[in-house]
Amino acid sequence: MSIATLEPAAPAAADPRLCAAKPRVTYVELVWIEKRIERWIRFGRVADERIVDRRTRFVGFAAGQLFAFVRWAANPHGATAISRLDIVRATARGEAYATVPGVLPGGEVLLHLSGWPVVHKALALIDAMEALHIDPRDAAPDYWRHVMNRLSAGETARPYSRERHAAWLQRRELEA
């Protein structure tokens, strides 16, 4: 299914002024085929949802929202063949973005990890953040880049702290 089927063409699409005024929604294709393919959102504020069938749906995120997208697939014998985690910031119309399989049209990739050992470590960091009652979707984008860089290099990522989160919230407030 293409994004064209998710956002029906409107007469306004021909007028660039009206098209630019319409906010872009970043859609993620979620699939669940038991013991074969699983794509799900670990965290994020869903702004829209479109159900295709009992195994497939699309969820949409407004510009600026962070979300974690987990992709898993098994080989014919049922063993894990693919295990990936992407933390993405949905971009606004006119912003540059990277493409990610299953993310339409794409977004700013803050974290991209492949392989169960590092994906598992990143998911544990998300769990630890939630144990501090900090919503991962509100965490500092720089933290997710730090996690990707450290885990990709085989190092241990620093856990997110309340102090770091407070500093991020102050910085975000000053930038607004």
Phi, psi and omega per residue, in radians:
M1 nan 2.388 -3.118
S2 -1.743 2.872 3.122
I3 -1.095 -0.479 3.134
A4 -1.039 -0.589 3.140
T5 -1.359 -0.300 3.120
L6 -1.511 -0.571 3.118
E7 -2.072 1.664 -3.071
P8 -1.032 2.492 3.126
A9 -1.137 2.386 3.131
A10 -2.089 2.714 3.104
P11 -1.005 -0.480 -3.115
A12 -1.189 -0.298 -3.080
A13 -1.063 -0.455 3.137
A14 -1.294 -0.399 -3.125
D15 -1.674 1.892 -3.072
P16 -1.041 -0.514 3.129
R17 -1.143 -0.711 3.140
L18 -1.311 -0.625 3.134
C19 -1.134 -0.721 -3.129
A20 -1.182 -0.484 -3.125
A21 -1.303 -0.433 -3.126
K22 -1.369 2.137 -3.119
P23 -1.189 2.524 3.119
R24 -1.522 2.450 3.049
V25 -1.921 2.337 3.075
T26 -1.643 2.103 -3.099
Y27 -1.747 2.545 3.089
V28 -2.164 2.248 3.115
E29 -1.488 2.080 3.117
L30 -1.843 2.326 -3.105
V31 -2.319 2.436 3.072
W32 -2.401 1.783 3.023
I33 -2.068 1.818 -3.002
E34 -0.725 2.158 3.062
K35 1.114 0.259 3.097
R36 -2.217 -1.010 -3.111
I37 -2.403 2.276 3.085
E38 -2.395 2.162 3.050
R39 -2.259 2.114 -3.117
W40 -2.527 2.881 3.102
I41 -1.669 2.187 3.106
R42 -1.448 -0.702 3.013
F43 -2.678 2.788 3.113
G44 2.563 2.703 3.123
R45 -1.661 1.814 -3.099
V46 -1.325 2.213 3.138
A47 -1.734 -0.369 -3.099
D48 -2.699 2.639 3.100
E49 -2.492 2.336 3.110
R50 -2.248 2.063 3.132
I51 -1.590 2.201 3.141
V52 -1.617 -0.925 3.072
D53 -2.717 -2.988 -3.043
R54 -1.203 -0.240 -3.137
R55 -1.911 -0.287 -3.015
T56 -2.291 2.381 3.018
R57 -2.625 2.822 3.078
F58 -2.046 2.367 3.018
V59 -2.054 2.512 -3.086
G60 -2.008 2.560 3.131
F61 -2.179 2.369 3.120
A62 -1.253 2.730 3.127
A63 -0.953 2.395 3.116
G64 1.610 -0.257 -3.104
Q65 -1.405 2.455 3.059
L66 -1.663 2.520 3.045
F67 -2.599 2.670 3.089
A68 -1.902 2.211 -3.084
F69 -2.035 2.078 -3.126
V70 -1.865 2.305 3.100
R71 -2.168 2.259 3.130
W72 -2.406 2.457 3.069
A73 -2.526 2.611 3.133
A74 -1.858 2.727 3.021
N75 -1.468 3.097 -3.105
P76 -1.031 -0.328 -3.134
H77 -1.641 0.020 3.103
G78 1.583 -0.053 3.114
A79 -1.440 2.686 -3.140
T80 -1.085 2.176 3.091
A81 -1.852 -0.634 -3.127
I82 -2.370 2.327 3.043
S83 -2.485 1.961 -3.069
R84 -2.371 2.583 3.071
L85 -2.328 2.220 3.060
D86 -2.173 2.300 2.964
I87 -1.926 2.122 -2.953
V88 -2.228 2.512 2.981
R89 -1.805 2.145 3.100
A90 -1.145 2.324 -3.082
T91 -1.704 2.747 3.092
A92 -1.495 2.856 3.099
R93 -1.025 2.308 3.124
G94 1.640 -0.264 3.095
E95 -1.433 2.606 3.057
A96 -1.226 2.601 3.110
Y97 -2.598 2.764 3.054
A98 -1.782 2.642 3.103
T99 -1.541 2.495 3.096
V100 -2.343 2.281 3.127
P101 -0.961 2.239 3.130
G102 1.546 -0.053 3.132
V103 -1.999 2.100 -3.043
L104 -2.036 2.106 0.024
P105 -1.470 -0.343 -3.122
G106 2.715 -2.872 3.120
G107 -3.002 -3.079 3.073
E108 -1.460 1.985 -3.089
V109 -1.423 2.038 3.122
L110 -1.658 -0.518 -3.131
L111 -2.590 2.334 3.064
H112 -2.458 1.987 -3.130
L113 -2.243 2.516 3.090
S114 -2.253 2.498 3.118
G115 1.763 2.299 -3.040
W116 -0.991 -0.734 -3.096
P117 -1.001 -0.790 -3.126
V118 -1.359 -0.608 3.076
V119 -1.080 -0.744 3.119
H120 -1.063 -0.733 3.111
K121 -1.111 -0.731 3.129
A122 -1.154 -0.705 3.102
L123 -1.120 -0.611 3.085
A124 -1.155 -0.623 3.080
L125 -1.167 -0.639 3.075
I126 -1.124 -0.783 3.100
D127 -1.040 -0.733 -3.140
A128 -1.128 -0.664 3.107
M129 -1.122 -0.771 3.127
E130 -1.151 -0.539 3.092
A131 -1.134 -0.438 3.068
L132 -1.491 0.059 -3.092
H133 1.122 0.633 3.043
I134 -1.948 2.194 3.135
D135 -1.322 2.114 -3.102
P136 -1.007 -0.477 -3.141
R137 -1.256 -0.252 3.108
D138 -1.798 0.054 -3.111
A139 -1.265 2.832 3.136
A140 -1.116 2.234 3.097
P141 -0.984 -0.601 3.123
D142 -1.066 -0.531 3.130
Y143 -1.120 -0.719 -3.126
W144 -1.163 -0.602 3.062
R145 -1.138 -0.724 3.092
H146 -1.012 -0.825 -3.127
V147 -1.048 -0.803 -3.137
M148 -1.063 -0.825 -3.097
N149 -1.107 -0.764 -3.116
R150 -1.187 -0.843 -3.111
L151 -1.169 -0.631 3.114
S152 -1.127 -0.515 3.138
A153 -1.558 0.059 3.133
G154 1.366 0.295 3.138
E155 -1.775 3.011 3.103
T156 -1.620 2.291 3.101
A157 -1.433 2.522 3.070
R158 -1.208 2.432 3.081
P159 -1.226 2.643 3.086
Y160 -1.298 2.453 -3.096
S161 -2.136 2.860 3.074
R162 -1.096 -0.643 3.138
E163 -1.124 -0.777 3.119
R164 -1.111 -0.688 3.134
H165 -1.146 -0.743 3.113
A166 -1.076 -0.714 3.111
A167 -1.110 -0.717 3.108
W168 -1.096 -0.777 -3.127
L169 -1.088 -0.682 3.097
Q170 -1.151 -0.757 3.131
R171 -1.085 -0.745 -3.140
R172 -1.110 -0.678 3.133
E173 -1.148 -0.689 3.129
L174 -1.190 -0.583 -3.131
E175 -1.312 -0.353 -3.090
A176 -1.312 nan nan
